[in-house]
Amino acid sequence: MDNTLKKATFAGGCFWCMVKPFDQWEGIHSVVSGYTGGRTKNPTYEDVKTGTTGHYEAVEITYDPTVFSYRDILKIYWQQIDPTDDGGQFHDRGDSYRTAIFYHDPQQKELAEATKQELEQSGKFQKPIVTKILPAVTFYPAEDYHQDFYRKNETEYKEDRAKSGRDEFIEEVWKK
């Protein structure tokens, strides 16, 4: 990897819905769907779906911090999730769909904590922010059919996203 490029890792519910919001910006080199934070080595989608591996569905973003800052990436992240829901995200329920920021260095940890505190103090949410901030651990890319799902399976992606309730939540909380 180019020495100027950095990684950012986020869990925000279904990883299909977490790729497109980041994938469209200059300075973002890749957004990979996968699994992190669990106990099983090389988990499959079927393994993670059982809820027994401890993994989160997540995205790993490779970005150029000289073009797109980590703070800007965090801003996009917070606006894609319900940070008060510790049971999953929208219609996707269970531990693998919880939210978390996985930091790769002390600066990312500090910025993640600062933006979480800013969000808590903003008054946007009546319930506590439960999104965890955790050290990055091994990230396992998901199977090929999960990668760039919104491009490869546009109809299914749009249908799944429409029934999830995510867009209505984003509109209500962030577009006012």
Residue pairs with C-beta under 8 A, 6 or more apart in sequence:
1 62
2 64
4 64
4 65
4 66
5 29
5 62
5 63
5 64
6 62
6 63
6 64
6 65
6 70
6 104
7 60
7 61
7 62
7 63
7 104
7 136
8 60
8 61
8 63
8 70
8 73
8 104
8 108
9 36
9 58
9 59
9 60
9 61
9 101
9 102
9 104
9 136
9 139
10 18
10 58
10 59
10 61
10 77
10 99
10 100
10 101
10 102
11 36
11 37
11 56
11 57
11 58
11 97
11 98
11 99
11 100
11 101
11 102
12 18
12 58
12 59
12 77
12 80
12 81
12 89
12 99
13 57
13 81
13 88
13 89
13 90
13 92
13 97
13 99
13 164
13 166
14 57
14 89
14 92
14 97
14 160
14 164
15 33
15 34
15 57
15 58
15 59
15 142
15 146
16 33
16 146
16 149
16 150
16 157
16 160
16 161
17 80
17 160
17 161
17 164
17 166
18 31
18 33
18 58
18 59
18 80
19 31
19 33
19 59
19 148
19 149
19 150
20 150
21 76
21 79
21 80
22 28
22 31
22 59
22 61
22 73
22 76
23 31
23 148
23 150
25 68
26 67
26 68
27 63
27 64
27 65
27 66
27 67
27 68
28 61
28 62
28 63
28 68
29 62
29 63
29 64
30 61
30 62
31 59
31 60
31 61
31 62
32 59
32 60
32 61
32 62
32 139
32 141
32 142
32 147
33 57
33 58
33 59
33 141
33 142
33 146
33 147
33 149
34 57
34 58
34 59
34 60
34 139
34 140
34 141
34 142
35 43
35 48
35 53
35 55
35 56
35 57
35 58
35 96
35 139
35 140
35 142
36 55
36 56
36 58
36 60
36 102
36 136
36 137
36 138
36 139
36 140
37 54
37 55
37 56
37 58
37 100
37 102
37 134
37 137
38 48
38 53
38 54
38 55
38 56
39 53
39 54
40 47
40 53
40 54
40 55
41 138
42 140
43 53
43 55
43 140
44 143
45 142
45 143
45 146
47 53
47 55
48 55
48 57
48 96
49 96
51 94
51 95
51 96
53 96
54 95
55 96
55 140
56 95
56 96
56 97
56 98
56 100
57 96
57 97
57 142
58 100
58 102
58 139
60 139
60 141
61 73
63 70
63 73
70 107
70 108
70 111
71 111
71 115
74 101
74 111
74 112
74 115
75 115
77 101
78 115
78 119
79 170
79 173
79 174
80 166
80 170
81 89
81 99
81 131
82 89
82 90
82 99
82 169
83 99
83 116
83 119
83 125
83 129
83 130
83 131
84 125
84 127
84 128
84 129
84 130
85 99
85 130
86 98
86 130
87 93
87 94
87 98
88 94
88 95
88 97
88 98
89 97
89 98
89 99
89 164
89 166
90 164
90 165
90 166
90 169
91 163
91 164
91 165
92 164
98 132
99 130
99 131
99 132
100 131
100 132
100 133
100 134
101 108
101 112
101 116
101 131
101 132
101 133
101 134
102 134
102 135
102 136
102 137
102 139
103 109
103 112
103 133
103 134
103 135
103 136
104 136
109 133
109 135
112 133
113 133
116 129
116 131
116 133
119 125
119 129
120 128
120 129
124 173
125 173
141 147
145 152
149 156
149 157
150 157
161 167
